[in-house]
Amino acid sequence: MTLKLGPSLALVFCVVGSVTVACSSAPEASSSSEDGLEASRRRHKDAGSDAARDASTSDASTGEAAAADGASGDDGPPARVTCTTSFGTGLSPGGFGRLDGFVVAVVVPGSGACNADSHHVHVQVSSGGATYDVAVNTDSGFVAEKDVPLPGGAWNEGWHAHAKLDYASDLGLHAPDFSPGSEGAINQQIEGALASANHVSVFATTYSKGGIHLVHRHGFNDDGALVLDPLSPTSRVFAFHFSNQSF
């Protein structure tokens, strides 16, 4: 940054370590430090957002990044942006599958923004250069969390239309393994888990080319689930079922 100094403003040469720099004796030094801190914060945020977008635009770069992260099981730092109502068109309508991408926004129930409603946590996922809406049921009444390898194979950014999931046969989860919880408690559990999430996989059914829902038990190899830390050898799977479902 180039500073324009008035004719009467003197410069003082300051020594920091072994480096000599020009600095002003005027009080603007404090505000400059604050500006620098704010700029650093903006750069950190922008870098995280760019990393998520860059990773979602190239299969080659995504594969390399996933391989590098997968080697250490590191989920990477989360990148968050303002939620949107403009979604992608890459999902197969009316079908079940697995969406692999990056969490970029979390819309809590009742917030009034970006598809918010009373009975779902809406997770906005960046995948393949677009953002998709994921409606996670929190009104099911029963939730289970289990650490297992990612069902259906390694994380690979995009929509996987032929994926299948059954709680009992694939996860070893049955109704007695689930814990009861109020909608508010399950909201908090899911929001807390998502707070630091970066990579994500979601098993669900499409409601449009831009969104998926029914993240809960069905029983026909189409059980919905939210999966965090999908690069880890033991990812965190969140499963849900209603009180009238036995399995």
Steps between C-alpha positions, in 0.01 A plus 500: 500500500637846405448776757466859382661721762457873541808724480506557876470134601839367607605138466676311775707196414420210731706188549303177541739213559761547227263672256481878472161634394350845456225580745302805604503650847137597445223305686381332178725202585231353727229516235742355244551200727125455530464531123772241453330261741167543323665450161665184630164371618346577162785327318464193724125485435539558127773240477278243667208581270724494193644166608154350522396644163827404333473146630150471359581612146753240394471124538877470468580758765226363726639151469849621586373706794285213629791259468728738690243562772401135510855392567485680834125480552501879542163659429663841446381841626133584442412770244175690547316741272163674520219256430334514160172417325673434167570129471662270246326273250719190514278264704279229350135585588315250717801277556703385798874547516799641684613860470869562573610859544596777741285664769480872416195614704273366774144636519339436837127433545281806525769744386285619209785492248599278207228230508487493881204315652396369839602135471833485317855623527580610144862429411626677188761287324740613228557224244611511139508879488143547628318517833234247600238506775498209746199481735593290804204384710522595865136415584541122479525452875784246488863547402809281493865586443749235390864506392549276196683512166305710248227274356511458124870562446741791521386862496492634144355845442169491312159328494507119506160391376548125548602510865306289751475499878317282753543575867477137610708321237756773426540668838389231743247746643157391623222701663611421860843650420349846451462757776176696543525876484283806469512694178686781675761262642558333162527843338777593741677166454510534120585871500784435744638217289486715186676798660847383400408276206664539159468186285158335519306211348120480511280203412160637400224522238483791258201734517628700201814530288631737767412334829469180702292400802353197686813459710356222716405131500303358204603136487537440127875558465421872504556597863610861527806592706734790566869404494773727639876443481453281190875501429576340834534121531205524739253764384220628724159383381181659632187291448137580582172312540142571602314338790287280270801336334637168625796324343 
